[in-house]
Amino acid sequence: MNTEALLDLFRRAKKRAVLVGNETQGAIVGLDLEGRLYFVHGGQVISRVNPDAIEGISDRAGYNNPGGDGLWPAPEGTRLGYEYSTGEWEVPIGLVNARFVVTRQTEWAATIEAEVPLINAEMSGFPTVFRREVKVIPGETTTMEVIESIEYLGRKTLHSGEFLLAPWSLCQFDWAEGDEFAFCGSSEIRDLYTGSTSYRKVQDGRISYAPTTEKRYQIALGEDVKDIELRLNSKGLRITRHVEPLTDGGRYVDIADAPADVEPLKDGVKYSFYNDPSHFLEIEAVGTCPRELVKGTVLGAKITTCIERMI
């Protein structure tokens, strides 16, 4: 899908979208679609696109995953997570219904934000503002610098043990046979669903994973991993992600999709790979959580995503 085709899809669905950059290199921002970003390289939309999510709606009857790159609150599960406030898995309704506005825009940069009320599995409420500062750096490599932030607006001060909250970027792509995730580092690899070792390969200190239609799996990596890589060998593209936490005194947290009645583990997650058997995958990057939330606290992370053609 090229740039104009995706913009036209948003127009026909009567949903707002803006282009940062140009039709050759840039990001399409879905203001009425969770503020999702769709990366453009070489005139083509590289991110996963789900037309059903653009043309339809998500509600309690079902969630249409929009694809692209989304900002979510971490953690997903446990008693302090945000996807089980109803008892069943559900994307926070405050995010699904958010309508982002552009607060600043130039040709190669834009800032968007929306008020997003969050409720965790303990039924504690968190009034927040989600903010995404998007900068496109053109060249042979298309570089996207996104400062992800969640600002806490609540009147009540919260202390360690009463909450967990961190910005979490989930970047989606379609995959084909021969594509792979990869990273270097000594991090302990943790499976968040079923075992993934049968899809792992180790060569010269580089660890890679193959996507599969057999089952879903998700691996979590700790803070000693510098960056992660997705090789879309089927398209001749390499995509790398690097996260730099911007939250003072923050720590990485457990993001796992765990039942709502369990405690989060102490093992923090900086990066994650998710494989879905329906032929899409995610390369995820996570910020850190402070030990205290006071009104006006901003939880931030700078995430750099580079898209380049492999030689």
C-alpha positions as CSV (number, residue, x, y, z in Angstrom):
1,M,0.0,0.0,0.0
2,N,1.4,3.4,-0.9
3,T,1.0,6.6,1.1
4,E,-1.9,8.1,-0.8
5,A,-3.9,4.9,-0.6
6,L,-3.7,4.8,3.2
7,L,-4.6,8.5,3.5
8,D,-7.5,7.9,1.2
9,L,-8.6,5.0,3.3
10,F,-8.8,7.3,6.3
11,R,-10.6,10.0,4.3
12,R,-13.3,7.5,3.1
13,A,-13.7,6.2,6.7
14,K,-14.2,9.9,7.8
15,K,-11.3,9.5,10.3
16,R,-8.7,12.2,10.8
17,A,-5.1,11.5,9.8
18,V,-2.1,13.7,9.2
19,L,1.2,13.1,7.3
20,V,4.5,13.9,8.9
21,G,7.2,14.1,6.2
22,N,6.3,13.4,2.6
23,E,4.8,10.6,0.5
24,T,8.3,9.0,0.2
25,Q,9.5,9.1,3.8
26,G,7.3,9.8,6.8
27,A,4.7,8.7,9.2
28,I,0.9,8.8,8.8
29,V,-0.7,9.6,12.1
30,G,-4.2,8.2,12.8
31,L,-5.7,10.9,15.1
32,D,-9.0,9.0,15.5
33,L,-7.3,5.6,15.7
34,E,-5.4,5.5,19.1
35,G,-2.9,8.0,17.7
36,R,-1.3,5.1,15.7
37,L,1.7,5.8,13.5
38,Y,2.2,4.1,10.1
39,F,5.7,4.3,8.8
40,V,6.5,5.2,5.2
41,H,9.7,4.2,3.5
42,G,10.4,4.4,-0.3
43,G,6.8,5.5,-0.9
44,Q,5.3,2.4,0.7
45,V,3.6,1.9,4.0
46,I,5.9,-0.5,5.8
47,S,3.8,-0.9,8.9
48,R,0.9,-3.4,9.2
49,V,-2.4,-1.9,8.1
50,N,-5.8,-3.3,9.1
51,P,-8.4,-1.7,6.9
52,D,-11.2,-3.2,9.1
53,A,-10.0,-1.1,12.0
54,I,-9.9,2.1,10.0
55,E,-13.3,1.6,8.4
56,G,-15.0,0.1,11.4
57,I,-15.0,0.5,15.2
58,S,-13.8,-1.4,18.2
59,D,-16.1,-2.0,21.1
60,R,-17.0,-4.7,23.6
61,A,-18.1,-7.0,20.8
62,G,-14.6,-7.1,19.5
63,Y,-11.3,-5.3,19.0
64,N,-10.1,-4.5,15.6
65,N,-6.3,-4.2,15.9
66,P,-5.3,-1.2,13.9
67,G,-1.7,-2.2,13.2
68,G,0.9,0.6,12.9
69,D,2.8,1.7,16.0
70,G,0.7,2.3,19.1
71,L,1.4,3.8,22.5
72,W,-0.1,1.7,25.3
73,P,0.2,1.8,29.1
74,A,2.2,-1.0,30.7
75,P,1.7,-3.4,32.3
76,E,-0.9,-5.4,30.4
77,G,-1.9,-7.9,33.1
78,T,-1.4,-8.6,36.8
79,R,-3.3,-6.7,39.5
80,L,-1.7,-3.4,38.4
81,G,-2.3,-3.8,34.7
82,Y,-4.7,-2.0,32.4
83,E,-6.2,-4.7,30.1
84,Y,-8.3,-6.6,32.6
85,S,-10.3,-4.0,34.5
86,T,-13.5,-5.7,33.2
87,G,-12.3,-9.1,34.1
88,E,-11.8,-10.0,30.4
89,W,-8.9,-8.8,28.1
90,E,-9.8,-5.5,26.7
91,V,-7.8,-2.6,25.4
92,P,-8.4,0.4,27.7
93,I,-11.6,2.0,26.5
94,G,-10.2,5.4,27.3
95,L,-7.5,4.8,24.6
96,V,-9.9,3.2,22.1
97,N,-12.2,6.2,22.3
98,A,-9.4,8.8,22.5
99,R,-9.4,11.6,19.9
100,F,-5.9,13.0,19.5
101,V,-5.3,16.6,18.5
102,V,-2.2,18.1,16.8
103,T,-0.6,20.6,19.1
104,R,2.4,21.4,16.9
105,Q,3.3,20.5,13.4
106,T,6.1,21.3,10.8
107,E,6.9,19.4,7.6
108,W,9.0,16.8,9.4
109,A,7.7,16.8,13.0
110,A,4.4,16.8,14.9
111,T,3.1,16.5,18.4
112,I,-0.2,14.9,19.2
113,E,-2.0,14.4,22.5
114,A,-5.2,13.2,24.0
115,E,-6.7,12.8,27.5
116,V,-6.8,9.0,28.3
117,P,-8.5,7.9,31.5
118,L,-7.0,4.5,32.7
119,I,-8.4,2.0,35.1
120,N,-6.3,-0.9,36.4
121,A,-7.4,-4.4,37.5
122,E,-7.7,-3.2,41.1
123,M,-10.2,-0.6,39.8
124,S,-8.0,2.4,40.5
125,G,-8.4,5.3,38.1
126,F,-5.6,7.3,36.5
127,P,-6.4,10.5,34.6
128,T,-3.7,10.9,32.1
129,V,-2.6,12.7,28.9
130,F,-0.9,10.5,26.2
131,R,1.5,12.6,24.1
132,R,3.6,11.5,21.0
133,E,6.2,13.8,19.6
134,V,7.1,12.5,16.2
135,K,10.2,13.5,14.2
136,V,11.1,12.1,10.8
137,I,14.7,12.2,9.6
138,P,14.9,11.5,5.9
139,G,17.8,10.0,4.0
140,E,18.8,6.6,2.7
141,T,17.6,5.3,6.1
142,T,14.2,6.5,7.2
143,T,14.6,7.4,10.9
144,M,11.6,8.0,13.2
145,E,12.3,9.6,16.6
146,V,9.3,9.5,18.8
147,I,9.2,10.8,22.4
148,E,6.4,8.8,24.0
149,S,5.0,10.3,27.2
150,I,2.2,9.7,29.7
151,E,1.4,12.6,32.0
152,Y,-0.4,11.8,35.3
153,L,-3.1,14.3,36.1
154,G,-4.5,12.8,39.3
155,R,-4.9,14.8,42.5
156,K,-3.7,11.9,44.6
157,T,0.0,11.0,45.2
158,L,0.7,7.4,44.6
159,H,3.7,5.5,46.0
160,S,5.6,2.3,45.0
161,G,3.4,-0.8,45.3
162,E,0.2,1.2,44.7
163,F,0.7,1.5,40.9
164,L,2.7,0.5,37.9
165,L,2.7,2.7,34.8
166,A,5.1,3.0,31.9
167,P,4.9,4.1,28.2
168,W,5.0,1.0,25.9
169,S,5.4,1.2,22.1
170,L,4.0,-1.8,20.1
171,C,5.2,-1.6,16.5
172,Q,3.4,-4.0,14.1
173,F,4.4,-5.6,10.8
174,D,3.1,-8.3,8.5
175,W,5.6,-11.1,8.1
176,A,6.5,-13.7,5.5
177,E,8.6,-16.9,5.5
178,G,12.2,-16.1,6.1
179,D,11.7,-13.0,8.2
180,E,13.2,-12.9,11.7
181,F,13.7,-11.0,15.0
182,A,17.2,-10.5,16.2
183,F,19.3,-9.0,19.0
184,C,22.7,-9.2,20.7
185,G,23.2,-9.2,24.4
186,S,23.4,-11.4,27.5
187,S,19.9,-10.7,28.7
188,E,17.9,-13.5,30.2
189,I,15.2,-14.4,27.7
190,R,11.7,-14.8,29.3
191,D,8.8,-16.4,27.6
192,L,5.6,-14.5,28.3
193,Y,3.3,-17.2,26.8
194,T,4.4,-20.6,25.6
195,G,7.9,-21.8,24.9
196,S,9.8,-20.3,22.0
197,T,13.1,-22.1,22.0
198,S,12.2,-24.2,18.9
199,Y,12.1,-21.0,16.9
200,R,15.5,-19.7,18.2
201,K,18.9,-19.7,16.4
202,V,22.2,-18.5,17.9
203,Q,25.1,-17.6,15.7
204,D,28.2,-15.5,16.5
205,G,26.6,-14.0,19.6
206,R,23.5,-13.0,17.6
207,I,20.2,-14.5,18.7
208,S,17.4,-14.6,16.2
209,Y,13.8,-15.9,16.2
210,A,11.6,-17.0,13.3
211,P,7.9,-16.1,13.3
212,T,5.4,-19.0,12.9
213,T,1.8,-19.7,12.3
214,E,1.9,-22.6,14.7
215,K,1.2,-20.6,17.9
216,R,1.6,-17.2,19.5
217,Y,4.7,-16.5,21.5
218,Q,6.3,-13.5,23.1
219,I,9.8,-13.1,24.5
220,A,10.9,-10.4,27.0
221,L,14.4,-8.9,27.2
222,G,16.0,-6.9,30.0
223,E,17.9,-3.7,30.2
224,D,21.3,-5.0,29.1
225,V,20.1,-5.3,25.5
226,K,21.0,-2.1,23.6
227,D,18.6,-2.4,20.7
228,I,16.5,-4.9,18.7
229,E,16.1,-5.7,15.0
230,L,13.5,-7.0,12.7
231,R,14.7,-8.4,9.3
232,L,12.0,-8.4,6.8
233,N,14.1,-10.5,4.4
234,S,11.0,-11.0,2.2
235,K,11.1,-7.2,1.5
236,G,14.8,-6.7,1.8
237,L,14.3,-4.3,4.8
238,R,16.0,-4.1,8.2
239,I,14.1,-2.3,11.0
240,T,15.9,-1.5,14.3
241,R,14.6,0.0,17.5
242,H,16.3,1.7,20.4
243,V,14.7,3.1,23.5
244,E,16.1,5.7,25.9
245,P,14.1,6.2,29.1
246,L,13.4,9.8,30.0
247,T,11.7,9.2,33.4
248,D,13.9,10.3,36.4
249,G,14.6,7.4,38.8
250,G,12.5,5.0,36.8
251,R,12.7,1.2,36.6
252,Y,11.7,-1.3,34.1
253,V,8.5,-3.3,34.9
254,D,6.9,-6.6,34.2
255,I,4.6,-6.1,31.1
256,A,3.3,-9.7,30.9
257,D,-0.3,-10.6,29.9
258,A,-0.9,-12.3,33.2
259,P,-4.1,-12.9,35.2
260,A,-5.5,-10.0,37.1
261,D,-5.2,-11.7,40.4
262,V,-1.4,-12.2,40.4
263,E,1.5,-10.0,41.5
264,P,3.8,-8.5,38.8
265,L,7.2,-10.1,38.8
266,K,10.3,-8.1,39.7
267,D,11.8,-8.9,36.2
268,G,11.6,-5.7,34.2
269,V,11.2,-5.6,30.4
270,K,12.9,-3.2,28.1
271,Y,12.2,-4.9,24.7
272,S,9.8,-7.6,23.6
273,F,9.1,-9.6,20.5
274,Y,5.5,-10.8,19.9
275,N,4.6,-13.4,17.2
276,D,1.0,-13.8,16.3
277,P,0.0,-16.9,14.1
278,S,-2.3,-14.7,12.0
279,H,0.9,-13.4,10.2
280,F,1.6,-10.3,12.1
281,L,4.3,-9.5,14.7
282,E,5.4,-6.7,17.0
283,I,8.7,-5.3,18.0
284,E,8.1,-3.6,21.3
285,A,10.0,-1.1,23.4
286,V,9.1,0.0,27.0
287,G,10.0,3.0,29.1
288,T,10.4,3.0,32.9
289,C,8.1,3.6,35.9
290,P,8.9,6.1,38.7
291,R,8.6,5.2,42.4
292,E,6.0,7.9,42.9
293,L,3.3,9.6,41.0
294,V,2.3,13.2,41.8
295,K,0.1,15.5,39.7
296,G,2.1,16.5,36.6
297,T,4.5,13.6,36.6
298,V,5.6,12.8,33.0
299,L,6.7,9.3,32.2
300,G,8.7,9.4,29.0
301,A,10.8,7.4,26.6
302,K,12.5,8.3,23.4
303,I,12.2,5.5,20.8
304,T,14.1,5.6,17.6
305,T,13.0,3.3,14.8
306,C,15.2,3.1,11.6
307,I,14.1,1.5,8.4
308,E,16.7,0.7,5.7
309,R,17.3,-1.5,2.8
310,M,19.6,-4.4,3.2
311,I,22.4,-4.8,0.8
